[in-house]
């Protein structure tokens, strides 16, 4: 992702494959590619295919058709959960001799397009050392400094997602004073509790007790956090048993599509029976909390160990 803008300035490739867990970076990559293509008349020249409307022949036809009133045409394959062998053959054959005016962008969140030869765009979360240096560098470019405690807290608030950190960093860089302190982060940055729940779920799915407890210690011990966990596992269970696409489920569940996509990936780490049992466990704990039989902090740790050993 860090080199994408520079690569686009030199040459626009025929195919880009975006993959990784920092799902907010997918839209950022698409925005950069769209800007480079200078699309005109997007209603004709920007076509999206997902699980709702995907058809192999329709995708190939769109790629082979010339743009209307624009130099480029952009086709997006968005978070498909499966593709047929027939489509793989057709797409592979097309990419050997692609239409020069067509640009294909693939959001490969589910890692099913490893057969595609194209420009790779990484949306993976950066390791802590790289992220640490990047934040330091950006702050220094703005003529400011950030102390280590503030930097560490900012990373914790944003669960190490660079796309989230960038948003909070803008506020911190524009605050008064040269030094960004831990207090500045506490006062200005938004703690991304929902992303913390995603992280917690991932740790639970891997049976990583230490990481799960560490994450829980960083989260607020209140009913909001419990409700987020409850809603998250309810969503995962519903997604696991549903045949609807991510886009359709986002409407049914009244959440952003990225949340559905992320939840679907995490749900694959549990069986449907496990998700059902976890959901029932959450319902029981919710009852205990509301009836004063369990304190919220005890309930959260009870849930963590209950889910790990379910």
N, C-alpha and C positions, 0 to 999 in steps of 0.2 A: 504493500500500500504506500509506503514511504517514497517509492521511486515511480509510482504510476504517473503522476503529473508530468514528470520529466520525460518519461517514455512516450507519453501522448504528444508532447510538444515536438518530438522527433519524428514519430510515425504512428499512425492509427492502424492497429492490427485488425485482422478480419475476425478474430475470436478472442474473447477474454473469459477466463474461468476464475471466478471469485470463490474462495473457500476459507473456512476458519470459523471459530466460535464467537468472535466479536461481531455479532450480527448487525450492529448499528453501522459498521464500516461498509457493509454491502451497498447501502444507499449512497454513501459517500463516494464509493468507487463509480457507481452508475452515474452520479451527478458529474463527476470529472469526465467520464467518457462521453456523456451527452453534450457537455460544453465543448469538448474537442471536436465532436462531429458537426457542430453548428446546425443542428436539426431545424428544418423549417416544416411547417404543417405537420405537427406531431400526431394529429389524429390519423394521418395516413402513413407516417414514416417512423412511428414508435409503436411496435406491436409487442404485447406481453402474453406469454403462455404460462399457465400454472396447471395444477391438477384439475381445475374446473374446466378449462377449455383446450387442454393439450390434445393435439392430434399430430402424429408424425408427419403426414403429408402436408398438413397446413403449415407446419414450421418450415419444411423444405421449400414449399411454394413461396412463403413470405421471404425467405432468404434469397431466392432466385429472381424475385420480382424487383424491377427497378423502382427507385424512389420517385415520389411525385413532388415536383417543385423544390427539391432539396438535393444537395450533393451526396448526402449519406442517408441511409436507412438503418434503424437500430431495432434489433429483435432481442427480446429478453426472455430467457427461460428461467422461471423463478421458483426455486425451492421444490422442484419435482421430487416426489418420493420414490418413483420407479419409472424406468423406461424399458421398452421392449428391445429384444435383440435386433428386430427389424429396423427400429429407429436408429440404433447404434450403427448399423451397417450403412444406412442412408446418410446419416450425419457425417460419418467418417469419409464416405465417398464424396460428399459435397465439399468438405473442408480441404480435399486434395486439389480442388479447383474452384474456389469460392467466387461469388459475384463481388467484384472490387468495391461496389458502392454499398454493400451490406456489411454491417458490423453485428456480430453475435456476442451477446453477454450472457453468461451462465452463472446463476447463483447456485453454487453446488454445496449447500449447507449439509446435505445428507450424504455427500461423498459417493455419488454414483456416476460421475462423469470423468473418472480417471482414464478413460479410453480416449478422451479428446486431446488433441495436440493443439494448443493455443497459448496465448500469453497468460501466465499465472499471476493472479493478484491475491496476496495473502491478507486475510482478515483475521489472522490468528492473534490472540493476545500476546503482547510482548512479554519477555521474561523480566523479572523485577529489576535486574541490573541495567538492561537496556532502557526500560521505562524510566528508571530513576535518572539516568543520564539525559534522556530526552526532555524530561520536565525541567531539569536544571538548566539545560541549554535554552529552552524556550523562555524561561523566566529571565535569564541573563540577557537574551536578545531584546527583551522589553525594558532593559535597564534596571532590573530588580534582582533581589536575591530571595531565596526561600530556605528556611532552616530545615534540618533533617526531620525534626518532629512533625513539622507542618507537612512536609512532603510525604512522610509515611502515612499520616492521617488521611491526606487527600487520596492516596492510593487505596487505603482501606475503605474510605467512603464510596469509592467508585469501583471497588472489587477488581482493581487492576485493568479495567477496560479503558483503553486509551481514548476511545471515542467519547466516553463519559467525562474523563479527566479534562479533555480539551475544553468542553463546555464550561466546567467549573473554573478552569484556569483563566479563562477570559475574564471572569468576574474578579478573580483574585488579582490579576495583573492591572486591572483598572481601578483597584481600591487605592486609597491614599497611602502614602508612605513608600519607602524604598524596599523595606523588608516584609516578606509575607510570613506571618507567624502561625503557630498552631491555633491561636485564638481567632485569627482571620478565617482560617478554614472552618472552624466550629461555627463562626457567625455567618459566613457567606456561602459555603459550599453545601450542596444538598446531599444528604446521605441516601444512597440508592438502595433502600431496603429491599425492593423487589428483586434487584440483581443479587443481593446477598442471599435471598431465598433460592434463586437459581443455583448459586454456588453451593449452598447448603445441600440442596437436592442432589447435586452432582457428587458431593462427598459421601452422602448417604448411599447413593447407588453403587459406589465403589467400596462400600463398607470401611471407609476411612474415618475411624472414630476420632483420631487426633485432629484432623482437619475440620470435621463437623463440630466438635466442641470448641475449637479455636474460632470458627466463624460465628457460632452461637454467642460466644463471649463478646463479640464485636457488635452484635445486634441488640436492639432495645428489648428489654424483657417486659413487654407490655402486650395488651390484647391486640394491638394493630399487627404486631409481628406474628402472633398466633393466627390471626385471621388471614394474613397473607399466606402462611404455610398451608392452612386449611384450604383456602381457595386454590392454591397452586396444585396441591395433590388432587383436589376435586377436578380441576381442569385437566390434569394429566390422565386421570382415569377416564374422563369423558372423551378425550382425544384418542386414547388407546382403543376404545371400543367403537369409535366413530369412523365412518368412511368418507366424511366430508373433507374438502381441501382446507389448507391453512387459511386461505382468504375467506371461505365461507364460515369456518369455525370462529374466525375473529369477529365476524358480525354476530353470530349466534351467542358468543360468550361475552361480547362487548369489551374486548381487549384488543390491543394492537397486534398486528399480524406477527411481528417479531416474537411476541410472547408465546404465541401458538407454535411457531416454528421451533423455538427453543424448548418448549415443553414437550413437543413430539419427540425431539432427539433424546431428551432425558427419560421419557417414558419407556423408550426401548431398553433401558437398563433394568427395568422391572417387568415381571410377568403380569398379565392382567389380573391374576388371582392375588398377587402381592399388592397391586394397586388397590384392589377392592378391600383387602384386609387393612391396608394403611388408612384408607378412607374411613372405614368403620372404626378404627382406633382413634382417628381424629374426631369423629363424631362423639365417641364416648368421652374423650378428654374435654371436648367442648361442653358437654353436659356437666362434667365434674366441676369445671371452672365456674360455669353459670350458677351452679348450686352451692358454691362455696366449699366444695369438697377437695379442691386442689388449688394451690397458689400458682399463678401464671409462670413464674420462673421454674418451679418444680415441674410444671406441666411440659414446658419446652424441652427440658432435659429428658423427661420421661419419654417424650415423643421421639427424640433423637435415638435413644437406645432401643426403643420399641421398633422403630423403622429399620434400624441396622440389623436387628436380629429377627425380623419378621420372616 
